[in-house]
């Protein structure tokens, strides 16, 4: 059986209640098919103020794009 993975990012106000309800919804509707969940740290200010972090982030996203392009070409 072939499967499909979908990754998405959601941004909402900082609220434990919203996060709890979102997780409850995902668990109810996706159950065991939900593979990963993580809370991302807001790094916008660090990206603006720290040149080293900005370089690391740029390298990370370039590598991620390159990897994804490779995967799509060789699937």
ChimeraX commands (.cxc) that place a marker at each C-alpha (Angstrom):
marker #1 position 0.00,0.00,0.00 radius 0.5
marker #1 position 1.34,3.41,-0.94 radius 0.5
marker #1 position 1.10,6.17,1.62 radius 0.5
marker #1 position 1.32,9.94,1.47 radius 0.5
marker #1 position 2.86,12.25,4.07 radius 0.5
marker #1 position 1.68,15.82,4.42 radius 0.5
marker #1 position 3.46,18.36,6.57 radius 0.5
marker #1 position 1.88,21.71,7.43 radius 0.5
marker #1 position 2.57,24.60,9.78 radius 0.5
marker #1 position -0.14,26.50,11.61 radius 0.5
marker #1 position 0.40,29.84,13.34 radius 0.5
marker #1 position -2.08,31.18,15.89 radius 0.5
marker #1 position -2.13,33.35,18.99 radius 0.5
marker #1 position -0.14,32.02,21.95 radius 0.5
marker #1 position -2.84,29.97,23.67 radius 0.5
marker #1 position -2.64,26.63,25.47 radius 0.5
marker #1 position -6.40,26.20,24.95 radius 0.5
marker #1 position -6.14,26.57,21.17 radius 0.5
marker #1 position -3.18,24.18,21.08 radius 0.5
marker #1 position -5.05,21.65,23.23 radius 0.5
marker #1 position -8.15,21.83,21.02 radius 0.5
marker #1 position -6.07,21.51,17.86 radius 0.5
marker #1 position -4.32,18.40,19.21 radius 0.5
marker #1 position -7.63,16.94,20.30 radius 0.5
marker #1 position -9.06,17.54,16.81 radius 0.5
marker #1 position -6.02,16.01,15.10 radius 0.5
marker #1 position -5.98,12.97,17.37 radius 0.5
marker #1 position -9.73,12.44,16.91 radius 0.5
marker #1 position -9.58,12.73,13.13 radius 0.5
marker #1 position -6.14,11.31,12.35 radius 0.5
marker #1 position -5.45,8.95,15.25 radius 0.5
marker #1 position -2.35,6.81,14.81 radius 0.5
marker #1 position -1.66,8.25,11.36 radius 0.5
marker #1 position -0.35,11.44,12.99 radius 0.5
marker #1 position 3.40,10.75,12.99 radius 0.5
marker #1 position 4.96,13.91,14.38 radius 0.5
marker #1 position 3.99,16.98,16.32 radius 0.5
marker #1 position 6.21,19.80,17.55 radius 0.5
marker #1 position 5.85,23.35,18.77 radius 0.5
marker #1 position 8.15,25.67,16.84 radius 0.5
marker #1 position 10.02,28.44,18.58 radius 0.5
marker #1 position 9.36,31.92,17.19 radius 0.5
marker #1 position 12.75,32.85,15.76 radius 0.5
marker #1 position 11.81,36.01,13.82 radius 0.5
marker #1 position 13.56,38.40,16.22 radius 0.5
marker #1 position 16.67,36.22,16.42 radius 0.5
marker #1 position 16.79,36.02,12.62 radius 0.5
marker #1 position 16.66,39.83,12.41 radius 0.5
marker #1 position 19.22,40.49,15.13 radius 0.5
marker #1 position 21.77,37.65,14.92 radius 0.5
marker #1 position 23.86,37.34,11.74 radius 0.5
marker #1 position 25.17,33.87,12.69 radius 0.5
marker #1 position 21.63,32.54,13.19 radius 0.5
marker #1 position 20.56,34.16,9.90 radius 0.5
marker #1 position 23.40,32.40,8.04 radius 0.5
marker #1 position 22.55,29.07,9.69 radius 0.5
marker #1 position 18.89,29.49,8.77 radius 0.5
marker #1 position 19.68,30.41,5.18 radius 0.5
marker #1 position 21.94,27.36,4.85 radius 0.5
marker #1 position 19.30,25.13,6.44 radius 0.5
marker #1 position 16.54,26.25,4.08 radius 0.5
marker #1 position 18.81,26.03,1.03 radius 0.5
marker #1 position 19.77,22.46,2.00 radius 0.5
marker #1 position 16.11,21.60,2.62 radius 0.5
marker #1 position 15.10,22.92,-0.83 radius 0.5
marker #1 position 17.98,21.06,-2.48 radius 0.5
marker #1 position 17.02,17.81,-0.71 radius 0.5
marker #1 position 13.35,18.18,-1.63 radius 0.5
marker #1 position 14.22,18.92,-5.26 radius 0.5
marker #1 position 16.39,15.78,-5.35 radius 0.5
marker #1 position 13.61,13.66,-3.83 radius 0.5
marker #1 position 11.06,14.88,-6.36 radius 0.5
marker #1 position 13.39,14.21,-9.28 radius 0.5
marker #1 position 14.21,10.66,-8.13 radius 0.5
marker #1 position 10.90,9.40,-6.83 radius 0.5
marker link #1:1,2 radius 0.2
marker link #1:2,3 radius 0.2
marker link #1:3,4 radius 0.2
marker link #1:4,5 radius 0.2
marker link #1:5,6 radius 0.2
marker link #1:6,7 radius 0.2
marker link #1:7,8 radius 0.2
marker link #1:8,9 radius 0.2
marker link #1:9,10 radius 0.2
marker link #1:10,11 radius 0.2
marker link #1:11,12 radius 0.2
marker link #1:12,13 radius 0.2
marker link #1:13,14 radius 0.2
marker link #1:14,15 radius 0.2
marker link #1:15,16 radius 0.2
marker link #1:16,17 radius 0.2
marker link #1:17,18 radius 0.2
marker link #1:18,19 radius 0.2
marker link #1:19,20 radius 0.2
marker link #1:20,21 radius 0.2
marker link #1:21,22 radius 0.2
marker link #1:22,23 radius 0.2
marker link #1:23,24 radius 0.2
marker link #1:24,25 radius 0.2
marker link #1:25,26 radius 0.2
marker link #1:26,27 radius 0.2
marker link #1:27,28 radius 0.2
marker link #1:28,29 radius 0.2
marker link #1:29,30 radius 0.2
marker link #1:30,31 radius 0.2
marker link #1:31,32 radius 0.2
marker link #1:32,33 radius 0.2
marker link #1:33,34 radius 0.2
marker link #1:34,35 radius 0.2
marker link #1:35,36 radius 0.2
marker link #1:36,37 radius 0.2
marker link #1:37,38 radius 0.2
marker link #1:38,39 radius 0.2
marker link #1:39,40 radius 0.2
marker link #1:40,41 radius 0.2
marker link #1:41,42 radius 0.2
marker link #1:42,43 radius 0.2
marker link #1:43,44 radius 0.2
marker link #1:44,45 radius 0.2
marker link #1:45,46 radius 0.2
marker link #1:46,47 radius 0.2
marker link #1:47,48 radius 0.2
marker link #1:48,49 radius 0.2
marker link #1:49,50 radius 0.2
marker link #1:50,51 radius 0.2
marker link #1:51,52 radius 0.2
marker link #1:52,53 radius 0.2
marker link #1:53,54 radius 0.2
marker link #1:54,55 radius 0.2
marker link #1:55,56 radius 0.2
marker link #1:56,57 radius 0.2
marker link #1:57,58 radius 0.2
marker link #1:58,59 radius 0.2
marker link #1:59,60 radius 0.2
marker link #1:60,61 radius 0.2
marker link #1:61,62 radius 0.2
marker link #1:62,63 radius 0.2
marker link #1:63,64 radius 0.2
marker link #1:64,65 radius 0.2
marker link #1:65,66 radius 0.2
marker link #1:66,67 radius 0.2
marker link #1:67,68 radius 0.2
marker link #1:68,69 radius 0.2
marker link #1:69,70 radius 0.2
marker link #1:70,71 radius 0.2
marker link #1:71,72 radius 0.2
marker link #1:72,73 radius 0.2
marker link #1:73,74 radius 0.2
marker link #1:74,75 radius 0.2
view
